[in-house]
């Protein structure tokens, strides 16, 4: 595990952007595509804006990037809660990506179960070799320790057969669709982005507490052969004091 501590969310975003550019370019020296799963939530927004800025845009070989989404709320893409909407508005509409290489969840004119099944088919088409997985999965962590749509005390946490699944989340009164932990754990690299005071308790438990993924699902993310990185700011890490 690699922990990268930054002063604040601005420095965290810059440090991760620098790392991402270096990592993606090194990966593309060995292969002809770079596969990345984006994350929803508030923390990635500043990162996306940086990547789309003149400072970073020309450092990335966008045409070779293939985009996926870790999880999604089952709402139309026009809904403000949509992860896809956020990613398009803050990043993908502003960089020269191949639209055919953006693979997000279908959330309209389909059932949640069918959406999950279709997305799993896409992943199998891309990663049909047992030795290949996503090059990078970007993750956030909620105040309750959840990541992806792996929420505390939900059976989805321990799903191992399905690569993607859907379920009704009563506390939010909506369906969620998510990659399961084996997909993240099979990636070449996983990077958590965690910022803010509200994350202190969960971060302490996830990093240093007793292993209890039902209570803190982020603990179940342990890449089998890949790298695990935590990019955190000082406020989130203040539990050490």
PAZAPA-4460 file (N, C-alpha, C; in steps of 0.05 Angstrom, whole numbers, plus 32768, in hexadecimal, padded with zeros to 4 digits):
% residues 241
    n_x    n_y    n_z   ca_x   ca_y   ca_z    c_x    c_y    c_z   seq   type   mol
   8011   7FE8   8000   8000   8000   8000   8011   8019   8000     1      X     A
   800A   802C   7FF0   8019   8046   7FEE   8006   805C   7FF6     2      X     A
   800E   806C   800A   7FFE   8082   8014   800C   809C   800D     3      X     A
   7FFD   80AD   7FFE   8007   80C7   7FF5   7FF7   80DD   8004     4      X     A
   8004   80EC   8015   7FF6   8100   8025   7FFC   811C   8019     5      X     A
   7FE6   812B   8014   7FE9   8146   8009   7FDD   815A   801D     6      X     A
   7FE4   8173   801A   7FDB   8188   802D   7FBC   818B   802C     7      X     A
   7FB1   818B   8014   7F95   8191   8011   7F8B   8184   7FF7     8      X     A
   7F71   8187   7FF1   7F65   817B   7FDA   7F72   8185   7FC0     9      X     A
   7F7A   819E   7FBF   7F87   81A9   7FA7   7FA2   819B   7FA2    10      X     A
   7FB2   8198   7FB7   7FCC   818B   7FB3   7FC8   816D   7FAE    11      X     A
   7FB4   8161   7FBB   7FAE   8145   7FB6   7FA8   8140   7F99    12      X     A
   7F96   8151   7F8E   7F8E   814E   7F72   7FA6   8151   7F5F    13      X     A
   7FB7   8165   7F65   7FCF   8169   7F54   7FE2   8151   7F56    14      X     A
   7FE6   8148   7F6E   7FF9   8131   7F72   7FEF   8118   7F64    15      X     A
   7FD4   8114   7F66   7FC9   80FC   7F59   7FCA   8100   7F3A    16      X     A
   7FC4   8118   7F31   7FC5   811D   7F14   7FE1   8117   7F09    17      X     A
   7FF6   8120   7F18   8011   811B   7F10   8017   80FD   7F0F    18      X     A
   800E   80F0   7F24   8013   80D3   7F25   8004   80C5   7F0E    19      X     A
   7FEC   80CD   7F09   7FDB   80C0   7EF4   7FE8   80C4   7ED9    20      X     A
   7FF1   80DB   7ED3   7FFE   80E0   7EB9   8016   80CE   7EB5    21      X     A
   8026   80CD   7ECA   803E   80BC   7EC8   8037   809F   7EC6    22      X     A
   8024   8096   7ED6   801C   8079   7ED6   8010   8072   7EBB    23      X     A
   7FFE   8082   7EB0   7FF0   807B   7E97   8004   807B   7E80    24      X     A
   8016   808E   7E80   802A   808F   7E6A   803D   8077   7E6B    25      X     A
   8045   806F   7E83   8056   8058   7E86   8047   803F   7E7D    26      X     A
   802E   803D   7E84   801E   8026   7E7C   801C   8024   7E5D    27      X     A
   8018   803B   7E50   8015   803C   7E33   802F   8037   7E24    28      X     A
   8045   8037   7E32   805E   802F   7E26   8060   8010   7E23    29      X     A
   804F   8002   7E32   804F   7FE5   7E32   8037   7FD9   7E23    30      X     A
   8022   7FE9   7E1E   800A   7FDF   7E11   7FFC   7FF6   7E03    31      X     A
   7FE8   7FEF   7DF3   7FDC   8003   7DE1   7FC3   8010   7DEC    32      X     A
   7FBB   800A   7E05   7FA3   8017   7E10   7FA7   801A   7E2E    33      X     A
   7F99   802D   7E39   7F99   8032   7E56   7F7C   8031   7E60    34      X     A
   7F75   801E   7E71   7F5A   801B   7E7B   7F57   8026   7E97    35      X     A
   7F43   8037   7E9B   7F40   8045   7EB4   7F23   8045   7EBD    36      X     A
   7F1E   803F   7ED6   7F03   8042   7EE1   7F02   805C   7EF1    37      X     A
   7EF0   806D   7EEA   7EED   8087   7EF8   7EDB   8083   7F10    38      X     A
   7EDB   8098   7F21   7ECC   8097   7F3A   7EB9   80AF   7F3A    39      X     A
   7EA2   80AB   7F47   7E90   80C2   7F4B   7E97   80D0   7F65    40      X     A
   7E85   80DF   7F70   7E8A   80EE   7F88   7E96   810A   7F83    41      X     A
   7E9B   8118   7F99   7EA5   8133   7F96   7EC3   8136   7F93    42      X     A
   7ED2   8124   7F9F   7EEF   8127   7F9E   7EFB   8127   7F82    43      X     A
   7EF2   8116   7F70   7EFE   8115   7F55   7EF9   812E   7F44    44      X     A
   7EE6   813F   7F4B   7EE0   8155   7F3A   7EF8   8167   7F34    45      X     A
   7F06   816E   7F49   7F1E   817F   7F46   7F33   8171   7F35    46      X     A
   7F37   8157   7F3A   7F49   8148   7F2A   7F42   8149   7F0C    47      X     A
   7F29   8145   7F06   7F20   8146   7EEA   7F26   8162   7EDE    48      X     A
   7F20   8177   7EEC   7F25   8191   7EE2   7F43   8196   7EDD    49      X     A
   7F54   818B   7EEE   7F70   818D   7EE9   7F79   817E   7ED0    50      X     A
   7F6F   8165   7ECD   7F76   8155   7EB5   7F6D   8162   7E9B    51      X     A
   7F57   8171   7E9D   7F4C   817E   7E85   7F59   8199   7E80    52      X     A
   7F6A   81A2   7E92   7F77   81BC   7E8F   7F8E   81BB   7E7C    53      X     A
   7F97   81D2   7E73   7FAE   81D3   7E60   7FC7   81C7   7E6C    54      X     A
   7FC9   81C8   7E86   7FE1   81BE   7E94   7FE4   81A0   7E90    55      X     A
   7FCE   8192   7E8F   7FCF   8174   7E8E   7FC4   8168   7E74    56      X     A
   7FB2   8176   7E67   7FA4   816A   7E51   7FB7   815E   7E3C    57      X     A
   7FCC   816D   7E36   7FDE   8164   7E20   7FF3   8151   7E29    58      X     A
   7FF3   8149   7E42   8006   8135   7E4C   7FFB   8119   7E4B    59      X     A
   7FE1   8117   7E43   7FD3   80FD   7E44   7FCC   80F5   7E27    60      X     A
   7FD0   80DC   7E21   7FC9   80D1   7E07   7FAB   80C7   7E08    61      X     A
   7F99   80DA   7E08   7F7D   80D4   7E0D   7F71   80C0   7DFB    62      X     A
   7F79   80BF   7DE2   7F6D   80AE   7DCE   7F71   8090   7DD5    63      X     A
   7F84   808A   7DE7   7F8A   806F   7DEF   7F7D   8068   7E0A    64      X     A
   7F6F   807B   7E16   7F62   8076   7E2F   7F47   806A   7E2B    65      X     A
   7F40   8055   7E3A   7F26   8049   7E3A   7F19   804C   7E56    66      X     A
   7F02   8058   7E57   7EF6   8061   7E70   7EDF   804E   7E79    67      X     A
   7EDF   8049   7E93   7ECA   8039   7E9F   7EC1   8048   7EB8    68      X     A
   7EAC   803F   7EC5   7EA2   804B   7EDD   7EA0   8036   7EF3    69      X     A
   7EAB   803D   7F0A   7EAB   802A   7F20   7E8F   8023   7F29    70      X     A
   7E7E   8037   7F2D   7E63   8032   7F36   7E51   8049   7F2D    71      X     A
   7E37   8045   7F2F   7E25   805A   7F26   7E0A   8059   7F35    72      X     A
   7DFE   8070   7F38   7DE3   8071   7F42   7DD0   806C   7F2B    73      X     A
   7DBB   805D   7F2F   7DA9   8056   7F19   7D96   806D   7F15    74      X     A
   7DA0   8082   7F09   7D91   809A   7F02   7D98   80A2   7EE6    75      X     A
   7D88   80B1   7ED8   7D8F   80BA   7EBD   7DA9   80CA   7EBD    76      X     A
   7DB6   80C9   7EA6   7DD0   80D7   7EA4   7DCD   80F5   7EA7    77      X     A
   7DB4   80FF   7EA3   7DAF   811C   7EA7   7DAB   8123   7EC4    78      X     A
   7DA9   8110   7ED5   7DA4   8114   7EF2   7DBE   811E   7EFF    79      X     A
   7DBB   8132   7F11   7DD3   813D   7F1E   7DE2   8129   7F2F    80      X     A
   7DD5   8113   7F36   7DE2   80FE   7F46   7DF2   80EA   7F36    81      X     A
   7DF0   80ED   7F1C   7DFE   80DA   7F0A   7E1C   80DD   7F0A    82      X     A
   7E2B   80C8   7F0F   7E48   80C9   7F0D   7E51   80CE   7EF0    83      X     A
   7E43   80C3   7EDD   7E4A   80C7   7EC1   7E47   80E4   7EBA    84      X     A
   7E32   80F1   7EC2   7E2E   810E   7EBC   7E45   811E   7EC7    85      X     A
   7E4D   8118   7EE0   7E63   8127   7EEC   7E7D   8123   7EDC    86      X     A
   7E82   810A   7ED4   7E9B   8105   7EC6   7E9C   8112   7EAA    87      X     A
   7E85   8112   7E9D   7E84   8120   7E83   7E88   813E   7E86    88      X     A
   7E7A   8149   7E99   7E7B   8166   7E9C   7E96   8171   7EA6    89      X     A
   7EA3   8161   7EB6   7EBD   816B   7EC2   7ED5   8162   7EB3    90      X     A
   7ED3   814D   7EA2   7EEA   8142   7E95   7EE5   813B   7E78    91      X     A
   7ED4   8127   7E73   7ED3   811A   7E59   7ECA   812D   7E42    92      X     A
   7EBA   8141   7E49   7EB1   8154   7E34   7EC7   8168   7E2D    93      X     A
   7EDE   8167   7E3B   7EF2   817B   7E37   7F0D   8170   7E2E    94      X     A
   7F0E   8157   7E28   7F27   814A   7E1F   7F22   8139   7E07    95      X     A
   7F36   8135   7DF6   7F31   8126   7DDC   7F30   8108   7DDF    96      X     A
   7F1B   80FE   7DEC   7F18   80E1   7DF0   7F08   80D5   7DD9    97      X     A
   7F0C   80BC   7DD4   7EFB   80AD   7DC1   7EE2   80A5   7DCF    98      X     A
   7ECB   80B0   7DC7   7EB2   80AB   7DD4   7EAB   808D   7DD5    99      X     A
   7EB4   807E   7DC1   7EAF   8062   7DC0   7EBD   8052   7DD6   100      X     A
   7ED1   8060   7DE2   7EE1   8053   7DF7   7ED8   805C   7E13   101      X     A
   7EC0   8068   7E15   7EB4   806F   7E2F   7E9E   805B   7E34   102      X     A
   7EA1   804C   7E49   7E8E   8036   7E50   7E82   803C   7E6C   103      X     A
   7E6B   8049   7E6C   7E5D   804E   7E85   7E44   803D   7E86   104      X     A
   7E38   803D   7E9D   7E20   802D   7EA1   7E08   8039   7E93   105      X     A
   7DF8   8028   7E87   7DDF   8030   7E7C   7DCA   8031   7E92   106      X     A
   7DBD   8048   7E96   7DAA   804B   7EAC   7D8F   8054   7EA3   107      X     A
   7D8A   8053   7E89   7D6F   805A   7E7E   7D66   8044   7E6B   108      X     A
   7D4C   8040   7E6B   7D3F   802C   7E5A   7D4A   8010   7E5E   109      X     A
   7D50   800A   7E77   7D5C   7FF0   7E7F   7D57   7FEC   7E9D   110      X     A
   7D57   7FD4   7EA6   7D55   7FCF   7EC2   7D71   7FCF   7ECF   111      X     A
   7D72   7FD4   7EE9   7D8D   7FD3   7EF6   7D9B   7FB9   7EF2   112      X     A
   7D8C   7FA3   7EF4   7D98   7F88   7EF0   7DA3   7F85   7ED4   113      X     A
   7D95   7F8E   7EC0   7D9E   7F8C   7EA5   7DB7   7F9E   7EA0   114      X     A
   7DB6   7FB5   7EAC   7DCC   7FC8   7EAA   7DE6   7FBB   7EB5   115      X     A
   7DE4   7FAF   7ECC   7DFB   7FA1   7ED9   7E05   7F8B   7EC7   116      X     A
   7DF2   7F7B   7EBC   7DFA   7F64   7EAB   7E08   7F6E   7E92   117      X     A
   7DFE   7F84   7E86   7E0A   7F8F   7E6E   7E26   7F99   7E73   118      X     A
   7E29   7FA6   7E8A   7E43   7FB1   7E91   7E58   7F9B   7E96   119      X     A
   7E4F   7F86   7EA3   7E61   7F70   7EA8   7E6A   7F64   7E8D   120      X     A
   7E58   7F62   7E7A   7E5F   7F58   7E5F   7E74   7F69   7E52   121      X     A
   7E72   7F84   7E55   7E86   7F96   7E4A   7EA1   7F91   7E57   122      X     A
   7EA1   7F8E   7E71   7EBB   7F88   7E7F   7EC7   7F6E   7E77   123      X     A
   7EB7   7F5A   7E73   7EC1   7F40   7E6A   7ECC   7F42   7E4E   124      X     A
   7EC0   7F52   7E3D   7ECB   7F56   7E22   7EE6   7F63   7E22   125      X     A
   7EEA   7F76   7E35   7F03   7F84   7E37   7F18   7F73   7E45   126      X     A
   7F10   7F65   7E59   7F23   7F58   7E6B   7F1D   7F3A   7E6C   127      X     A
   7F1D   7F2D   7E55   7F16   7F11   7E54   7F2D   7EFF   7E5C   128      X     A
   7F45   7F0A   7E5D   7F5C   7EFA   7E67   7F5E   7EFD   7E85   129      X     A
   7F60   7EE7   7E93   7F61   7EE8   7EB0   7F78   7EF8   7EBB   130      X     A
   7F8C   7EFC   7EAA   7FA4   7F0B   7EB4   7FA2   7F29   7EAE   131      X     A
   7F8C   7F32   7EA3   7F8A   7F4F   7E9D   7F73   7F5B   7EAD   132      X     A
   7F76   7F73   7EB4   7F61   7F82   7EC2   7F65   7FA0   7EBB   133      X     A
   7F55   7FB0   7EC8   7F57   7FCD   7EC4   7F73   7FD6   7ECC   134      X     A
   7F7D   7FEA   7EBD   7F98   7FF5   7EC4   7F96   8006   7EDD   135      X     A
   7F7F   8013   7EE1   7F7C   8024   7EF9   7F5E   8026   7F00   136      X     A
   7F59   8023   7F1A   7F3F   8028   7F25   7F41   803F   7F39   137      X     A
   7F34   8055   7F34   7F34   806C   7F47   7F1C   8068   7F59   138      X     A
   7F21   806B   7F73   7F0B   8067   7F87   7F0A   807F   7F9A   139      X     A
   7EF2   8084   7FA3   7EEF   8096   7FBA   7EE8   8086   7FD2   140      X     A
   7EE4   8093   7FE8   7EDB   8085   8001   7EC8   8098   800F   141      X     A
   7EB0   808D   8015   7E9C   809D   8023   7EA2   80A0   8041   142      X     A
   7E94   80B2   804D   7E97   80B6   806A   7E92   809C   807A   143      X     A
   7E83   808A   806F   7E7D   8071   807C   7E90   805A   8074   144      X     A
   7EA4   8061   8065   7EB8   804D   805D   7EB0   803D   8044   145      X     A
   7E9A   8044   8036   7E93   8036   801E   7EA4   803F   8007   146      X     A
   7EA7   802E   7FF3   7EB4   8035   7FDA   7EA5   8027   7FC4   147      X     A
   7EA7   8031   7FAB   7E95   8027   7F96   7E79   802A   7FA1   148      X     A
   7E67   8016   7F9C   7E4D   8015   7FA9   7E4D   7FFF   7FBE   149      X     A
   7E64   7FFA   7FCA   7E67   7FE6   7FDF   7E62   7FF4   7FFA   150      X     A
   7E48   7FF4   8002   7E40   8003   801A   7E41   7FF0   8032   151      X     A
   7E45   7FFB   804A   7E46   7FEA   8062   7E2E   7FD8   8065   152      X     A
   7E33   7FBF   806C   7E1E   7FAB   8073   7E0C   7FA4   805B   153      X     A
   7E17   7FA7   8043   7E09   7F9E   802A   7E17   7F85   8020   154      X     A
   7E07   7F72   8017   7E13   7F59   800E   7E24   7F5C   7FF5   155      X     A
   7E20   7F72   7FE6   7E31   7F77   7FCF   7E4E   7F79   7FD5   156      X     A
   7E55   7F7F   7FEE   7E71   7F81   7FF6   7E80   7F67   7FF0   157      X     A
   7E73   7F50   7FF5   7E80   7F36   7FF3   7E7A   7F27   7FD9   158      X     A
   7E6E   7F35   7FC6   7E69   7F28   7FAC   7E83   7F21   7F9E   159      X     A
   7E87   7F09   7F95   7EA0   7F01   7F88   7E9B   7EF5   7F6C   160      X     A
   7E83   7EEB   7F66   7E7F   7EDF   7F4C   7E78   7EF3   7F37   161      X     A
   7E68   7F07   7F3D   7E61   7F1B   7F2A   7E76   7F31   7F2A   162      X     A
   7E7B   7F3B   7F12   7E8D   7F52   7F0F   7E7E   7F6D   7F14   163      X     A
   7E65   7F6C   7F0E   7E54   7F84   7F11   7E39   7F7B   7F1D   164      X     A
   7E2E   7F8B   7F2F   7E14   7F84   7F39   7E04   7F9D   7F40   165      X     A
   7DEA   7F9A   7F43   7DD8   7FB0   7F4A   7DC9   7FA8   7F64   166      X     A
   7DC1   7FBC   7F73   7DB1   7FB7   7F8B   7DA3   7FD0   7F93   167      X     A
   7D8E   7FCC   7FA2   7D7E   7FE3   7FAD   7D8B   7FEC   7FC7   168      X     A
   7D92   8006   7FC9   7D9E   8011   7FE1   7D88   8020   7FEF   169      X     A
   7D7E   8015   8004   7D67   8020   8012   7D6C   803C   801D   170      X     A
   7D84   8040   8028   7D8A   805A   8034   7D8A   8071   8020   171      X     A
   7D8E   806B   8006   7D8D   807F   7FF1   7D74   807D   7FE0   172      X     A
   7D65   8069   7FE5   7D4C   8064   7FD5   7D52   8064   7FB7   173      X     A
   7D66   8055   7FAF   7D6D   8053   7F93   7D7D   8039   7F8F   174      X     A
   7D7E   8031   7F75   7D8F   801B   7F6D   7DAB   8025   7F69   175      X     A
   7DBF   8015   7F70   7DDA   801A   7F6A   7DE5   8004   7F58   176      X     A
   7DF8   800A   7F47   7E05   7FF6   7F36   7E23   7FF9   7F3B   177      X     A
   7E31   7FE3   7F3E   7E4D   7FE5   7F46   7E5E   7FCE   7F3C   178      X     A
   7E77   7FD5   7F36   7E8B   7FC0   7F34   7E8E   7FB3   7F4F   179      X     A
   7E94   7F99   7F50   7E99   7F8C   7F6A   7EB7   7F8D   7F71   180      X     A
   7EBD   7F85   7F89   7ED8   7F89   7F92   7EEC   7F78   7F82   181      X     A
   7EE5   7F60   7F78   7EF9   7F51   7F68   7F03   7F61   7F4F   182      X     A
   7EF2   7F71   7F43   7EFB   7F81   7F2C   7F10   7F95   7F35   183      X     A
   7F0B   7FA3   7F4A   7F1F   7FB7   7F54   7F39   7FA8   7F5D   184      X     A
   7F36   7F92   7F6A   7F4D   7F84   7F74   7F5D   7F76   7F5F   185      X     A
   7F53   7F75   7F46   7F61   7F69   7F30   7F6F   7F7E   7F1F   186      X     A
   7F6B   7F98   7F26   7F77   7FAD   7F17   7F95   7FAF   7F1B   187      X     A
   7FA3   7FBB   7F08   7FC0   7FBF   7F0B   7FC6   7FD4   7F20   188      X     A
   7FB3   7FE7   7F24   7FB7   7FFB   7F39   7F9B   8005   7F42   189      X     A
   7F99   800A   7F5C   7F81   8016   7F68   7F8A   802F   7F77   190      X     A
   7F7C   8045   7F73   7F83   805E   7F81   7F6A   8069   7F8F   191      X     A
   7F6C   806B   7FA9   7F57   8079   7FB9   7F5E   8097   7FBB   192      X     A
   7F4A   80A8   7FB7   7F4D   80C5   7FBC   7F3B   80CC   7FD3   193      X     A
   7F47   80D6   7FE9   7F38   80DB   8001   7F40   80F6   800D   194      X     A
   7F2B   8106   8012   7F31   8121   801B   7F1C   812A   802F   195      X     A
   7F24   8139   8044   7F12   8146   8055   7F0F   813A   8071   196      X     A
   7F06   814B   8083   7F03   8143   809F   7EEF   812D   80A4   197      X     A
   7EDA   812C   8094   7EC5   8118   8098   7ECF   80FC   8092   198      X     A
   7EE5   80F9   8085   7EF0   80DF   807E   7F03   80D4   8093   199      X     A
   7F09   80E4   80A8   7F1E   80DC   80BB   7F19   80C1   80C8   200      X     A
   7F01   80BE   80D3   7EFB   80A5   80E2   7EFC   808D   80D0   201      X     A
   7EEF   808E   80B9   7EEF   8078   80A7   7F0B   8071   809D   202      X     A
   7F1A   8086   8097   7F35   8081   808D   7F46   8073   80A2   203      X     A
   7F44   807C   80BB   7F53   806F   80D1   7F4B   8051   80D3   204      X     A
   7F32   804B   80D2   7F29   802F   80D4   7F31   801F   80BC   205      X     A
   7F2F   802A   80A4   7F35   801B   808C   7F53   8015   808B   206      X     A
   7F64   8028   8092   7F81   8024   8090   7F8D   8015   80A8   207      X     A
   7F82   801B   80C0   7F8F   8010   80D8   7F7D   8000   80EA   208      X     A
   7F63   7FFF   80E4   7F51   7FF0   80F6   7F50   7FD2   80F0   209      X     A
   7F41   7FC4   8100   7F3D   7FA8   80FC   7F2F   7FA3   80E2   210      X     A
   7F36   7F8E   80D4   7F2A   7F88   80BA   7F0C   7F81   80BE   211      X     A
   7EFB   7F93   80B4   7EDF   7F8F   80B7   7ED1   7F9D   80A0   212      X     A
   7ED2   7F90   8088   7EC7   7F9D   8070   7EA9   7FA1   8070   213      X     A
   7E9B   7F92   8081   7E7E   7F97   8082   7E79   7FB3   808E   214      X     A
   7E8A   7FBC   80A0   7E88   7FD6   80AC   7E96   7FEB   809B   215      X     A
   7EAD   7FE4   8090   7EBD   7FF7   8080   7EC5   7FE9   8066   216      X     A
   7EB3   7FEA   8052   7EB7   7FDB   803A   7ED1   7FE1   802A   217      X     A
   7EDC   7FF9   802E   7EF4   8000   801F   7F0B   7FED   8026   218      X     A
   7F09   7FE0   803D   7F1E   7FCD   8045   7F20   7FB5   8033   219      X     A
   7F0B   7FAF   8024   7F0B   7F97   8013   7F1A   7F9B   7FF9   220      X     A
   7F22   7FB4   7FF4   7F31   7FBA   7FDC   7F4F   7FB5   7FE2   221      X     A
   7F58   7F9F   7FD8   7F74   7F96   7FDC   7F7D   7F89   7FC2   222      X     A
   7F89   7F98   7FAF   7F91   7F8D   7F96   7FA2   7F74   7F99   223      X     A
   7F9C   7F5F   7F8A   7FAB   7F46   7F8E   7FC7   7F48   7F83   224      X     A
   7FCB   7F54   7F6D   7FE6   7F58   7F61   7FED   7F75   7F5B   225      X     A
   7FD9   7F86   7F5C   7FDD   7FA2   7F54   7FE5   7FB3   7F6C   226      X     A
   7FE8   7FCD   7F66   7FF0   7FE1   7F7A   7FD7   7FED   7F87   227      X     A
   7FDA   7FF4   7FA0   7FC5   8002   7FAE   7FD0   801D   7FB8   228      X     A
   7FC3   8033   7FB0   7FCC   804D   7FB7   7FB5   805C   7FC6   229      X     A
   7FBD   806A   7FDB   7FAA   807C   7FE8   7FB5   8099   7FE6   230      X     A
   7FA6   80AA   7FD8   7FAD   80C6   7FD6   7F9A   80D5   7FE9   231      X     A
   7FA5   80DF   7FFF   7F94   80EB   8014   7F9F   8107   801B   232      X     A
   7F8E   8117   8026   7F98   8131   8030   7F9D   8131   804E   233      X     A
   7FAA   8145   8058   7FB2   8146   8074   7F99   8146   8086   234      X     A
   7F84   8153   807E   7F6C   8154   808E   7F61   8138   8093   235      X     A
   7F5F   8128   807E   7F55   810D   8080   7F68   80FC   8092   236      X     A
   7F82   8102   8091   7F95   80F2   80A0   7F99   80FC   80BD   237      X     A
   7F8A   8110   80C5   7F8E   811C   80DF   7F87   8109   80F6   238      X     A
   7F7C   80F2   80F1   7F76   80DF   8106   7F90   80D6   8113   239      X     A
   7FA7   80DA   8106   7FC0   80D1   8111   7FC8   80E2   8129   240      X     A
   7FBD   80FA   812B   7FC5   810C   8141   7FB9   8103   815B   241      X     A
***
